Amino acid sequence: MPEESNDDVRLLAPAQVAELLGVSVDEVLELVQQRRLRGARVGSPARWRVEEASIAEYLDEQAEEARRIALWRQSNAASFPELWGTGRIDQPD
């Protein structure tokens, strides 16, 4: 007996995804072509649909990338004394 999956895959139209992400439909289709969003052409006539779960994954990736960029910029702005200390060792009197 085959196992049944309880996972419901919800597919959204590119216009819906564009509204959620605040980008154009063309940008959504480009993200699908770059495989940053999971999408497929379904129906007759075939129309693009994007898997809803991939939107959350994409947003998580974007947040992580922004976090890493911020840390990189912060490390580049830090002075050497902040990173490595003053370099001076206090000698007891």
N, C-alpha and C positions, 0 to 999 in steps of 0.2 A: 504494500500500500504506500503510495507516494506521500511524502510529508507535505503538509500545507503550511504555507508561510502566513503569519499574522501581519507581516509588514505590508502596509498599503503604500504603494508608490503613488504619490500625487504629482501629476504633471501640470505645469502652468504654461500659458502662452507667453511668448517673448514680451509682449506688451505688459503683462502682469509683472513679470520679473523686472522689466525696465522701470516700472513705477516703484516697486519695492526698493530697488537699488539706486534710484534717482539718476539713471543713465538713459541713453537712447536705445531703441530696439536694435539698431545696427550694432551698438556696443555689446548688447546681450548676445547677439548672434556671433560676434567676433570672439567673445569669451567662450562660447560653445565650441567654435572652431579651434580655439587654442586649448580646448579640453580643460579649461579652468572651471567650467560648469558642465554638468552632464546633461546632454540633450539628445533628442532623436526626432526624426521626421516620422510622424504617425498619421494614419487616416488616409482617406482618399477624397480629394486630392491631399497629398502629403503636406503636412504643416509641422513646423518646428514646435516642440514642446520641451520644457526644461524640468528636470527632476527637482522638486521642491527641496529635498534634503541637501542637494548640492549647493543651494544658495547659502545655507547656514555654514557649510564647510568653507565656501569661498569667503564669506565674511570673517570667519575665524582666521583664515590664512591672511587676509588683508590686515586684520588687527595685529597678528603676530609680526608681520612684515613692518608695520608702523612702529611696533614696540622695539624691534631690533634697530630700525633706523634711528629712533630717538636715543637709544642707548649708544649707538655708534657716534652720533653727533655730540652727545654728552661726554663721551670719552675723549673725543677730539678737542672739545672745549676745555677740558680739565688741564690744569697746569701740572708740571712734573712734581712740584712739592706736594700738591694735593694727592697725587697718585702714589708717590714713593716716600713721602715724608720730607723733612727738611734736609736730610742728609747729614745733619749735625748730631753727634752723640754728646750728650751732656756728661762731662767728667765730674766726678765728685771732688769737692774742694779739699 
